[in-house]
Amino acid sequence: MSTFVYYFIPDDNEKEEGYMNIFIIYKDYKDVKVSDIKENFPLPGDYNFRFKFNYEGKTVWIDFNNPKGQLPQFEGKIIVKVQRLKWENQKQPNSNNINNIFTEFK
């Protein structure tokens, strides 16, 4: 199984509407954790991840830090608003995510 993670970085003038970035985690969506997002994120640097979520009929962005919890989803997708904290860190880009692709998000 594999899971697409949709993301955008507002600091890079990317918007949720239209085209979004995608990376793949090779796990079933129910097994994807925050640590998987952090470990597989394709760009170097330190980031904060906020997940799109429907709460009581309203769309919200949630800082989800439960390391063992199932990630929030929106309409069956993991959608992440990414905030860059700093450009560099010790981690090298993940070569497993060479499949980073762009898709039209509807």
C-alpha beads as a LAMMPS data file, in Angstrom:
LAMMPS data file: protein, C-alpha beads

106 atoms
105 bonds

1 atom types
1 bond types

-500.0 500.0 xlo xhi
-500.0 500.0 ylo yhi
-500.0 500.0 zlo zhi

Masses

1 110.0

Atoms # bond

1 1 1 0.000 0.000 0.000
2 1 1 1.049 3.584 -0.475
3 1 1 -0.335 6.933 0.578
4 1 1 -0.154 10.247 -1.241
5 1 1 0.559 13.214 1.023
6 1 1 -0.588 16.515 -0.504
7 1 1 1.238 19.625 0.661
8 1 1 1.858 23.290 -0.046
9 1 1 4.244 25.860 1.401
10 1 1 2.647 29.334 1.703
11 1 1 6.089 30.900 2.338
12 1 1 6.985 29.887 -1.234
13 1 1 3.849 31.622 -2.572
14 1 1 2.172 28.249 -3.075
15 1 1 -1.571 28.083 -2.595
16 1 1 -3.878 25.295 -1.660
17 1 1 -6.045 25.964 -4.704
18 1 1 -4.897 24.625 -8.045
19 1 1 -1.724 22.580 -8.085
20 1 1 -0.355 20.952 -4.952
21 1 1 2.854 19.063 -4.294
22 1 1 2.695 15.371 -3.486
23 1 1 5.046 12.870 -1.937
24 1 1 4.479 9.184 -1.338
25 1 1 4.748 7.183 1.868
26 1 1 4.767 3.446 1.283
27 1 1 2.275 2.583 4.012
28 1 1 -1.476 2.316 4.241
29 1 1 -2.967 5.712 5.143
30 1 1 -4.161 4.323 8.508
31 1 1 -0.544 3.526 9.446
32 1 1 0.994 6.906 8.502
33 1 1 2.198 8.856 11.553
34 1 1 3.631 12.354 12.053
35 1 1 7.109 10.808 12.211
36 1 1 6.564 9.338 8.711
37 1 1 5.704 12.794 7.385
38 1 1 8.850 14.278 8.949
39 1 1 11.127 11.432 7.812
40 1 1 9.831 11.309 4.240
41 1 1 9.311 14.996 3.540
42 1 1 11.271 15.555 0.307
43 1 1 12.774 18.986 1.035
44 1 1 15.762 19.648 3.307
45 1 1 15.201 21.920 6.288
46 1 1 13.123 22.064 9.438
47 1 1 9.370 22.392 9.041
48 1 1 6.152 22.661 10.996
49 1 1 3.266 20.591 9.623
50 1 1 -0.410 21.537 9.957
51 1 1 -3.061 19.107 8.816
52 1 1 -6.355 20.035 7.192
53 1 1 -9.269 18.705 9.170
54 1 1 -13.042 19.025 9.341
55 1 1 -14.110 19.886 12.899
56 1 1 -17.811 20.298 13.653
57 1 1 -18.544 21.201 10.042
58 1 1 -15.718 23.747 9.775
59 1 1 -12.389 23.420 7.993
60 1 1 -9.463 23.916 10.357
61 1 1 -5.692 23.422 10.321
62 1 1 -4.449 21.365 13.248
63 1 1 -0.965 21.012 14.705
64 1 1 -1.020 17.267 15.280
65 1 1 1.813 16.010 17.480
66 1 1 0.493 12.673 18.732
67 1 1 3.308 10.326 17.642
68 1 1 1.060 7.237 17.722
69 1 1 -2.219 8.725 16.512
70 1 1 -3.756 8.371 13.085
71 1 1 -3.261 11.576 11.105
72 1 1 -6.247 13.829 10.460
73 1 1 -7.672 13.615 6.957
74 1 1 -9.790 15.915 4.871
75 1 1 -12.140 14.317 2.366
76 1 1 -10.073 11.121 2.468
77 1 1 -6.726 12.847 1.867
78 1 1 -3.794 13.857 4.040
79 1 1 -3.374 17.569 3.240
80 1 1 -0.563 19.485 4.889
81 1 1 0.181 23.198 5.126
82 1 1 3.940 23.374 5.633
83 1 1 5.750 26.186 7.405
84 1 1 9.503 26.361 6.886
85 1 1 11.329 26.991 10.159
86 1 1 14.813 26.971 8.632
87 1 1 16.328 26.007 5.303
88 1 1 19.047 23.648 6.451
89 1 1 19.410 20.721 8.795
90 1 1 21.544 17.602 9.009
91 1 1 19.117 15.506 6.950
92 1 1 19.788 14.947 3.260
93 1 1 16.877 14.857 0.800
94 1 1 15.186 11.457 0.851
95 1 1 16.095 9.632 -2.351
96 1 1 13.045 7.372 -1.907
97 1 1 10.887 10.374 -2.700
98 1 1 12.206 10.854 -6.195
99 1 1 8.564 10.271 -7.110
100 1 1 7.688 13.770 -5.893
101 1 1 5.105 14.897 -8.416
102 1 1 2.692 17.729 -9.016
103 1 1 -0.964 17.144 -9.588
104 1 1 -4.000 19.281 -10.062
105 1 1 -5.922 19.266 -6.811
106 1 1 -9.673 19.387 -7.111

Bonds

1 1 1 2
2 1 2 3
3 1 3 4
4 1 4 5
5 1 5 6
6 1 6 7
7 1 7 8
8 1 8 9
9 1 9 10
10 1 10 11
11 1 11 12
12 1 12 13
13 1 13 14
14 1 14 15
15 1 15 16
16 1 16 17
17 1 17 18
18 1 18 19
19 1 19 20
20 1 20 21
21 1 21 22
22 1 22 23
23 1 23 24
24 1 24 25
25 1 25 26
26 1 26 27
27 1 27 28
28 1 28 29
29 1 29 30
30 1 30 31
31 1 31 32
32 1 32 33
33 1 33 34
34 1 34 35
35 1 35 36
36 1 36 37
37 1 37 38
38 1 38 39
39 1 39 40
40 1 40 41
41 1 41 42
42 1 42 43
43 1 43 44
44 1 44 45
45 1 45 46
46 1 46 47
47 1 47 48
48 1 48 49
49 1 49 50
50 1 50 51
51 1 51 52
52 1 52 53
53 1 53 54
54 1 54 55
55 1 55 56
56 1 56 57
57 1 57 58
58 1 58 59
59 1 59 60
60 1 60 61
61 1 61 62
62 1 62 63
63 1 63 64
64 1 64 65
65 1 65 66
66 1 66 67
67 1 67 68
68 1 68 69
69 1 69 70
70 1 70 71
71 1 71 72
72 1 72 73
73 1 73 74
74 1 74 75
75 1 75 76
76 1 76 77
77 1 77 78
78 1 78 79
79 1 79 80
80 1 80 81
81 1 81 82
82 1 82 83
83 1 83 84
84 1 84 85
85 1 85 86
86 1 86 87
87 1 87 88
88 1 88 89
89 1 89 90
90 1 90 91
91 1 91 92
92 1 92 93
93 1 93 94
94 1 94 95
95 1 95 96
96 1 96 97
97 1 97 98
98 1 98 99
99 1 99 100
100 1 100 101
101 1 101 102
102 1 102 103
103 1 103 104
104 1 104 105
105 1 105 106
